[in-house]
Amino acid sequence: QVQLVESGGGLVQSGGSLRLSCAASGSFFGIATMGWYRQSPGKERELVATITTGGRTNYADPVKGRFTISRDNAKNTVVLQMNSLKPDDTAVYYCNAAIVRRASVDDYWGQGTQVTVSS
């Protein structure tokens, strides 16, 4: 069984910072791409940022220059540092990981953590 456990959400004022963490646990060979997605009420889940095993990153345009994604392959963790937060960043943030096992690569999701940015 694979689990992704997120932490670090909360309430912050506009212009502030938050740091989200996600740790993967369970039985698997490794993790390919890890990432963060978010979903606001009435909207579809959208990409925030991804990072490959080798450290190549990809960011959604609205967060470029403000958010930084990083990972620790040895600890199976991924972190999203969010700076200069805006009210539009308010959403539930989900961790995603492509889990590599013997005969498959499957997507797993965390339970989500709420980020609320007040104006």
C-alpha positions as CSV (number, residue, x, y, z in Angstrom):
1,Q,0.0,0.0,0.0
2,V,1.3,3.4,-1.0
3,Q,0.5,6.6,0.9
4,L,1.2,10.2,0.3
5,V,0.9,12.4,3.4
6,E,0.9,16.2,3.0
7,S,1.5,18.9,5.5
8,G,2.0,22.6,5.7
9,G,-1.2,24.2,4.5
10,G,-3.0,27.0,6.4
11,L,-4.1,30.6,6.4
12,V,-1.8,33.4,5.3
13,Q,-2.1,37.0,4.3
14,S,-1.5,38.2,0.8
15,G,2.2,38.5,0.1
16,G,3.0,35.8,2.7
17,S,4.7,32.4,2.3
18,L,3.8,28.8,3.0
19,R,5.7,25.6,2.6
20,L,4.0,22.4,1.7
21,S,5.6,19.0,2.2
22,C,4.6,15.5,1.0
23,A,6.1,12.2,2.0
24,A,5.5,8.9,0.2
25,S,5.6,5.7,2.1
26,G,4.9,2.0,1.3
27,S,6.3,-0.7,-0.9
28,F,7.7,0.4,-4.3
29,F,10.9,0.5,-6.3
30,G,11.0,4.3,-6.7
31,I,9.2,7.4,-7.7
32,A,9.3,9.0,-11.1
33,T,7.7,12.5,-11.5
34,M,6.4,14.1,-8.3
35,G,4.2,17.2,-8.3
36,W,1.6,19.5,-6.8
37,Y,-1.8,20.3,-8.2
38,R,-4.6,22.5,-6.8
39,Q,-8.3,22.8,-7.0
40,S,-10.5,25.7,-6.1
41,P,-14.3,25.5,-5.6
42,G,-16.1,25.2,-8.9
43,K,-12.9,24.6,-10.9
44,E,-11.0,21.6,-12.2
45,R,-7.8,20.4,-10.6
46,E,-4.9,22.1,-12.2
47,L,-1.1,21.7,-12.4
48,V,1.0,23.8,-10.1
49,A,4.5,22.3,-10.5
50,T,6.2,19.0,-11.2
51,I,9.7,17.7,-10.8
52,T,11.4,14.7,-12.3
53,T,13.8,12.3,-10.5
54,G,16.7,14.2,-12.1
55,G,15.4,17.5,-10.9
56,R,13.9,19.0,-14.0
57,T,11.0,21.3,-13.0
58,N,7.9,22.5,-14.7
59,Y,5.7,25.3,-13.4
60,A,2.2,26.6,-14.3
61,D,2.4,30.2,-15.6
62,P,0.5,31.8,-12.7
63,V,3.1,30.5,-10.2
64,K,6.4,31.0,-12.1
65,G,8.8,33.1,-10.1
66,R,6.9,32.7,-6.9
67,F,6.8,29.0,-6.2
68,T,9.7,26.6,-6.0
69,I,9.4,22.8,-6.1
70,S,12.1,20.5,-4.8
71,R,12.5,16.9,-3.8
72,D,14.6,14.5,-1.8
73,N,14.9,11.2,-3.6
74,A,16.4,9.4,-0.7
75,K,13.5,10.4,1.6
76,N,10.8,10.2,-1.0
77,T,9.6,13.7,-0.3
78,V,8.6,16.7,-2.3
79,V,8.3,20.3,-1.1
80,L,6.5,23.3,-2.6
81,Q,7.8,26.6,-1.3
82,M,5.2,29.3,-2.0
83,N,6.1,33.0,-1.8
84,S,4.3,36.2,-2.6
85,L,1.0,34.4,-2.2
86,K,-2.1,35.9,-3.7
87,P,-5.8,35.4,-2.9
88,D,-6.1,33.5,-6.3
89,D,-3.7,30.9,-4.9
90,T,-6.4,29.8,-2.4
91,A,-7.2,26.2,-3.1
92,V,-6.8,22.6,-1.9
93,Y,-3.3,21.5,-2.8
94,Y,-2.7,17.9,-3.7
95,C,0.6,16.0,-3.9
96,N,1.0,13.6,-6.8
97,A,3.6,10.9,-7.3
98,A,4.2,8.4,-10.2
99,I,5.0,5.3,-8.1
100,V,7.2,2.7,-9.8
101,R,6.6,-0.9,-8.9
102,R,7.6,-4.3,-10.4
103,A,5.3,-4.2,-13.4
104,S,3.6,-0.8,-13.4
105,V,3.9,3.0,-12.9
106,D,0.8,4.4,-11.2
107,D,-0.3,7.8,-10.1
108,Y,-1.0,8.3,-6.4
109,W,-2.6,11.3,-4.7
110,G,-2.4,12.8,-1.3
111,Q,-5.5,13.7,0.7
112,G,-5.1,17.4,0.0
113,T,-4.2,20.4,2.2
114,Q,-6.1,23.7,2.3
115,V,-4.2,26.9,1.5
116,T,-6.2,30.1,2.1
117,V,-4.7,33.5,1.2
118,S,-6.6,36.5,2.6
119,S,-6.5,39.9,1.0
